[in-house]
Amino acid sequence: MALSVIGLWASGTVLIIFYTLNQQLPLCPTGTWYGIHLDCGQVLNSPYSKVFGVPLEMLAIFYFAVNLALVYLIAFASDHVSRLSLQVLFGWRFIGVAIVPYLVFVELFLLRAICVYCTIMHVAILLDFAVVSYLLFFGKNALWGADEDDGLEAEPAGAAHPQLPQ
């Protein structure tokens, strides 16, 4: 949830300050680092910064808002809805992870410029995907206990547990 909030903050900041108020972004250094320019303006003013006239940050806001809605369902919905939401969240975040390499390629090799806010969003998307992948494939029991179809049988109430030898 925290990573989605960070991504939402970064995308909202760019959308409001850069696109709406037409001002330079705070905390966006300029300079050159190993031949790559640190310049949010160069990245955000490029033809790659919009899809069909829509700023990528608007799409990022939608992406992170859907993340938060799905995380809410995982946390507070019934077990069935939570499980389904986790699977949908994995697919949703997979879409984000699939797009990040292209965006990084555009920044590094086509524009030769990096936007700090874009990088924050990229890192949030990648870390989000890693966390959801872990929970989906390795941490299900931590979220819901043992699955019904995992072959484990529930013991009847009051069943005696044998003591292990000391």
C-alpha positions, -999 to +999 in steps of 0.1 A: +000+000+000+028+024+009+045+019-025+012+027-043+008+059-022+044+069-031+036+063-068+004+082-065+022+111-049+049+112-076+024+110-105+001+135-089+029+159-082+040+158-119+004+162-131-004+191-109+028+211-108+043+204-143+012+199-165-014+220-147+006+248-131+033+247-158+061+250-132+093+233-127+091+203-104+107+206-069+134+182-060+143+175-096+180+181-100+195+190-133+229+180-145+247+151-162+255+118-147+276+093-168+263+110-200+227+109-190+210+142-182+190+146-150+162+167-162+125+161-156+115+188-180+133+171-209+116+138-202+081+153-196+083+176-226+093+148-250+068+132-274+071+100-254+054+116-223+019+113-237-002+085-252-029+098-275-025+132-259-029+119-224+001+125-200+015+092-188+012+106-152-026+106-156-024+069-165-001+064-136-026+080-112-052+056-125-028+027-122-019+034-086-055+042-076-066+008-089-037-007-069-050+009-037-085-002-044-074-038-049-052-037-018-082-024+002-103-054-011-075-078-001-074-064+034-111-060+041-132-081+019-142-117+024-116-145+019-130-153-016-129-117-027-095-112-012-080-142-030-096-131-063-084-095-057-048-107-051-049-126-084-063-095-102-037-073-085-009-096-097-021-093-133-027-056-130+008-051-116+023-074-143+010-049-168+029-021-150+060-042-148+058-050-185+057-012-194+085-001-171+114-015-192+101+004-223+099+037-203+134+032-189+147+024-224+131+056-237+146+077-209+181+062-211+186+055-248+163+077-268+161+108-246+193+103-227+176+120-197+161+108-165+132+122-145+134+117-108+096+115-104+094+089-132+121+069-116+102+069-083+071+056-101+092+029-119+107+017-086+073+017-069+058-004-097+087-029-096+088-032-058+050-035-058+052-064-082+078-081-062+057-079-030+026-091-047+044-120-064+059-131-031+025-130-014+007-148-042+033-175-047+050-179-013+030-160+014-006-172+009-006-190+042+006-158+060-025-140+046-052-167+049-039-198+066-037-231+049-057-235+017-087-258+016-073-277-013-037-280-001-042-315+012-042-306+049-071-319+068-085-299+097-084-317+131-116-320+150-120-296+179-105-309+211-083-335+193-053-344+213-019-333+201+009-358+209+038-344+229+071-344+212+099-361+231+122-336+248 
